[in-house]
Amino acid sequence: MQISMQLSYSGGFKEAADTVAELERAGLDLVWVAEAYGFDGASLMGYLAAKTETVQIASGILPIYTRTPTLIAMTAAGVDALSDGRCHLGLGASGPQVIEGFHGVRYDAQLGRTREIVEICRKVWAREDKLTHDGRYYHLPLPDGEGTGLGKPLKIIAHPVRPRIPVWIASLGPKNVALTAEIADGWMPILFDPGKANDVWGDDLAAGRAKRADDLDDLWITAGGLVAIGDDVKGFLDFVRPMVALYVGGMGARGKNFYNSLFQRYGYEAEAKEIQDLYLDGKKKEAAAAVPTEFLEAISLCGPEGYVKERIADFAAAGVTHLNVIPVPTGDQTQASVVSMLKEWTS
């Protein structure tokens, strides 16, 4: 099991990059770089490539709607070259508020677009032939009758460091998860309860794996949560409440919130409605308080060493290959020492 972390750069990105370099020395295997509607993720990934030596650098995520498929491929290949083969491409749909509101792009055909983008990226990186693609959503070059008619098949000028860059897909819904298990190298779920994951996603993963190409290895899964190691650390679970409330209550509208739907699939139908109603009414603290403590415990690793080791085993048993952690040091611990302990326990 590898150790990964979401990059937090609220204190400044350059400072965050220095922290990643320190955590790299402690054993961090992979760092996820988000892109919402702040700075673009690719610039930050390139900066990390220059500041680090061994940690894998992953987009977590690049939205599929905000770049052409070939630009996504070029971007990943560029970061891969700068980092000497350490790039991982994390893709996802984001949500309609960001895609249509901030980017002004139609939020549609998530499954079809994702499939074609992954196909095109792999063609670009392989660099075997001039690029052509005749799909439902993307046509390379543009066909006769569209554009100027001057487009022609091209091959990426640069030689990618690797002909196959790992592709992760962030997905939650049944069809999206099945697609991920079919075509991706890795899966990025969120709010992952290892005890209920198979009940929620088992059939979807099995359906996708049944169609998985022979040239793909077993599906990687990254999941985890807040880690606090000590005898009196359950109070740290409250740190997670606002985040869960934001996703379950505020990420989307009523009837169009993927995380709320997931919460219901976990068996929290009444709680999902209450959290969403409170959050959308502006009662964010009340929404956070309504998040069940048992769920916070299920998605976290907070307790004495023995308990945290048991939780690691739970995530491993659920198929998690990359334990994605938010390390919270206690006592004389540091983030680096927490990562070091986790690395030792998962090796």
C-alpha positions in Angstrom: 0.0 0.0 0.0 1.3 3.4 -1.0 0.8 6.6 1.0 -0.8 9.6 -0.8 -2.0 13.1 0.3 -4.0 15.9 -1.1 -1.9 19.0 -1.4 -3.1 21.8 0.9 -1.8 25.1 -0.2 -3.9 27.5 1.8 -0.7 28.9 3.3 0.8 29.5 -0.1 1.8 27.1 -2.8 5.6 27.6 -2.5 5.4 26.8 1.1 3.2 23.8 0.4 5.8 22.5 -2.1 8.5 22.7 0.5 6.3 20.6 2.8 5.9 18.0 0.1 9.6 17.8 -0.3 9.9 17.1 3.5 7.1 14.5 3.4 8.8 12.9 0.4 11.8 12.2 2.6 9.4 10.8 5.2 8.0 8.3 2.7 5.1 10.0 0.9 4.6 8.2 -2.4 2.1 10.4 -4.2 0.7 13.9 -3.9 -2.7 15.0 -5.4 -2.9 18.5 -6.9 -6.5 19.8 -7.1 -7.9 22.2 -9.7 -11.3 23.7 -8.9 -11.6 27.4 -9.9 -8.4 28.8 -8.3 -5.0 28.5 -9.9 -4.7 25.8 -12.6 -3.4 22.5 -11.4 -0.8 21.9 -14.2 1.3 24.9 -13.2 1.5 23.7 -9.6 2.3 20.2 -10.7 5.2 21.5 -12.8 6.5 23.5 -9.8 6.4 20.4 -7.7 8.3 18.5 -10.3 11.2 20.9 -9.9 11.1 20.9 -6.1 10.9 17.1 -5.5 12.8 14.0 -6.6 10.8 10.8 -6.0 7.2 11.6 -5.0 4.6 10.9 -7.7 2.7 14.0 -8.8 -1.0 13.5 -9.7 -3.8 15.8 -10.8 -6.6 15.4 -8.5 -8.5 16.3 -10.7 -8.3 18.0 -14.1 -11.9 18.5 -15.2 -12.6 16.7 -18.5 -14.5 19.7 -19.9 -11.9 22.5 -19.6 -9.3 21.3 -22.0 -9.3 19.5 -25.4 -8.4 15.8 -25.1 -5.1 16.5 -26.8 -4.2 19.3 -24.5 -4.9 17.0 -21.5 -2.5 14.5 -23.1 0.1 17.2 -23.8 -0.1 18.6 -20.2 0.3 15.2 -18.6 3.2 14.4 -21.0 4.8 17.7 -20.1 4.6 17.1 -16.4 5.9 13.6 -16.9 8.9 14.9 -18.7 9.7 17.5 -16.1 9.4 15.0 -13.3 11.3 12.2 -15.0 8.2 9.9 -15.3 6.4 10.7 -12.1 3.1 12.1 -13.4 -0.3 10.6 -12.8 -3.3 12.0 -14.7 -6.4 12.2 -12.5 -9.6 13.1 -14.4 -13.1 13.9 -13.4 -16.2 15.7 -14.4 -16.3 18.3 -11.6 -19.8 19.7 -11.4 -22.2 21.8 -13.4 -21.8 24.8 -11.2 -18.1 25.1 -12.0 -18.1 23.8 -15.5 -21.1 25.8 -16.8 -20.8 28.7 -14.3 -17.1 29.4 -14.3 -16.0 27.9 -17.6 -19.2 28.4 -19.7 -19.0 24.9 -21.1 -22.0 22.6 -21.4 -21.9 19.8 -18.7 -22.9 16.8 -20.7 -22.1 13.2 -21.8 -19.8 12.5 -18.9 -19.3 8.8 -19.6 -18.8 9.2 -23.3 -16.5 12.1 -23.1 -14.4 10.4 -20.4 -14.0 7.2 -22.5 -12.9 9.1 -25.6 -10.5 11.4 -23.7 -8.7 8.4 -22.2 -8.5 6.7 -25.7 -7.1 9.9 -27.2 -4.6 10.5 -24.5 -3.2 7.0 -24.8 -2.9 7.4 -28.6 -1.0 10.7 -28.1 1.4 9.2 -25.6 2.0 6.0 -27.5 3.0 8.1 -30.6 2.7 5.2 -32.9 0.7 6.9 -35.7 -0.5 10.3 -36.6 -3.5 11.1 -34.4 -6.9 10.3 -35.7 -10.1 9.8 -33.7 -13.7 9.5 -35.0 -15.9 9.3 -31.9 -19.3 10.6 -31.0 -17.9 13.6 -29.1 -14.4 14.3 -30.6 -13.3 14.2 -34.2 -9.6 14.5 -35.0 -9.1 16.0 -37.5 -12.4 17.8 -38.0 -14.4 16.1 -40.7 -15.3 17.6 -44.1 -17.9 20.3 -43.7 -16.6 21.5 -40.3 -14.0 24.2 -39.8 -11.7 25.3 -42.7 -11.1 21.8 -44.1 -7.4 22.4 -43.5 -7.0 20.1 -40.5 -4.7 17.1 -40.9 -3.6 14.2 -38.7 -0.5 15.1 -36.6 1.7 13.4 -34.2 2.9 15.0 -31.0 6.3 16.6 -31.7 7.8 15.8 -28.3 8.7 12.3 -27.4 6.8 11.4 -24.2 8.9 10.0 -21.4 6.5 7.1 -21.1 4.1 5.7 -23.7 1.6 5.1 -21.0 0.9 7.5 -18.1 -1.3 6.2 -15.3 -4.9 7.5 -15.6 -7.1 7.8 -12.6 -10.8 8.6 -12.8 -12.8 10.2 -10.0 -16.3 8.6 -10.0 -19.2 7.8 -7.7 -22.2 6.8 -9.7 -22.8 3.2 -10.8 -22.2 3.7 -14.5 -19.2 6.0 -13.9 -17.6 3.5 -11.5 -18.1 0.6 -13.9 -16.5 2.7 -16.7 -13.6 3.5 -14.3 -13.0 -0.2 -13.6 -13.1 -0.9 -17.3 -10.7 1.7 -18.7 -8.7 3.4 -15.9 -5.5 2.5 -14.1 -6.9 3.9 -10.9 -10.1 4.9 -9.2 -10.6 8.0 -7.0 -13.7 7.6 -4.8 -14.5 10.1 -2.0 -16.2 9.6 1.4 -15.0 6.0 1.2 -16.3 3.7 4.0 -14.3 0.5 3.6 -16.9 -1.5 5.5 -19.7 -0.6 3.1 -17.8 0.1 -0.1 -18.5 -3.4 -1.5 -22.2 -3.1 -0.8 -22.3 0.3 -2.6 -19.9 -0.3 -5.5 -19.1 -4.0 -5.6 -21.4 -4.8 -8.5 -20.3 -1.8 -10.5 -16.6 -2.6 -10.1 -17.3 -6.2 -11.1 -19.2 -5.2 -14.2 -16.3 -2.9 -15.3 -13.6 -5.4 -14.5 -15.3 -8.0 -16.7 -14.7 -5.7 -19.7 -11.2 -4.6 -18.6 -8.5 -4.9 -21.3 -5.8 -7.5 -20.8 -3.0 -4.8 -21.1 -4.3 -3.1 -18.0 -3.0 -4.1 -14.5 -5.3 -4.5 -11.6 -7.3 -1.4 -10.7 -5.6 0.9 -8.1 -7.9 2.5 -5.6 -7.0 5.6 -3.5 -9.0 6.3 -0.4 -8.6 7.1 3.3 -9.1 10.0 5.5 -8.0 12.0 8.5 -5.2 10.3 10.5 -4.6 11.1 14.2 -2.5 8.6 16.3 -2.9 8.7 20.0 -5.0 7.7 23.0 -7.3 10.7 23.1 -7.8 11.8 19.5 -11.5 11.1 18.7 -12.2 14.8 19.0 -10.2 15.3 15.8 -13.1 13.7 13.9 -14.9 17.1 14.3 -12.3 18.5 11.8 -14.0 16.4 9.1 -17.6 17.5 9.8 -17.5 20.7 7.8 -16.0 19.0 4.8 -18.6 16.2 4.8 -21.4 18.7 5.3 -20.1 20.8 2.4 -20.1 17.8 0.0 -23.3 16.1 1.2 -25.1 19.4 1.7 -23.6 22.1 -0.5 -22.0 20.5 -3.6 -24.9 20.8 -6.0 -28.6 21.4 -5.9 -31.4 19.3 -4.5 -31.7 16.3 -6.7 -28.4 17.0 -8.4 -25.7 16.3 -5.7 -23.6 13.2 -6.4 -22.3 13.1 -2.8 -25.7 13.4 -1.3 -26.8 10.4 -3.4 -23.8 8.5 -2.2 -24.6 9.3 1.4 -28.1 7.9 0.8 -26.6 4.7 -0.7 -24.7 4.2 2.5 -28.0 4.1 4.3 -28.2 7.7 5.6 -31.3 8.8 3.7 -32.8 10.9 6.4 -29.5 12.4 7.4 -28.6 13.2 3.8 -31.9 15.2 3.5 -31.4 17.0 6.8 -27.8 18.0 6.1 -28.7 19.3 2.6 -31.7 21.2 3.9 -29.7 22.8 6.6 -26.7 23.6 4.4 -28.8 25.1 1.6 -30.6 27.2 4.2 -27.3 28.7 5.2 -27.1 26.8 8.5 -23.6 25.3 7.8 -22.7 24.7 11.5 -26.0 22.9 12.1 -25.4 20.8 8.9 -22.0 19.8 10.1 -23.4 18.8 13.5 -25.9 16.6 11.8 -23.2 14.4 10.2 -23.3 11.1 12.1 -20.2 10.5 14.2 -20.2 6.8 13.1 -19.7 7.9 9.5 -16.8 10.1 10.5 -15.2 7.2 12.3 -15.8 4.9 9.3 -13.9 7.2 6.9 -11.1 8.1 9.2 -8.2 6.6 11.0 -8.2 8.1 14.5 -7.0 6.3 17.6 -4.2 4.5 19.3 -1.5 2.8 17.1 -3.2 -0.6 17.3 -6.5 0.8 16.2 -5.0 2.8 13.3 -3.2 -0.4 12.1 -6.6 -2.2 12.2 -8.2 0.6 10.1 -5.3 0.4 7.6 -6.1 -3.3 7.3 -9.8 -2.5 6.7 -8.9 -0.2 3.9 -6.6 -2.8 2.4 -9.3 -5.4 2.6 -11.6 -3.1 0.7 -9.0 -3.0 -2.2 -7.3 0.3 -1.4 -3.8 0.4 -2.9 -3.0 4.1 -2.1 -4.0 5.2 1.4 -4.9 8.8 1.0 -4.4 10.6 4.3 -4.8 13.9 6.1 -2.1 13.6 8.9 -2.9 15.5 12.0 0.1 15.4 14.4 -0.5 15.2 18.2 1.9 15.8 21.0 5.5 15.9 19.7 4.5 14.4 16.4 4.9 16.2 13.0 3.2 15.6 9.7 6.4 14.0 8.5 6.6 11.6 11.5 3.0 10.6 11.0 3.6 9.8 7.4 6.8 7.9 8.4 4.8 5.7 10.8 2.1 5.0 8.2 4.8 4.1 5.7 6.3 1.7 8.1 2.9 0.1 8.9 1.9 -0.3 5.3 5.2 -1.6 3.9 
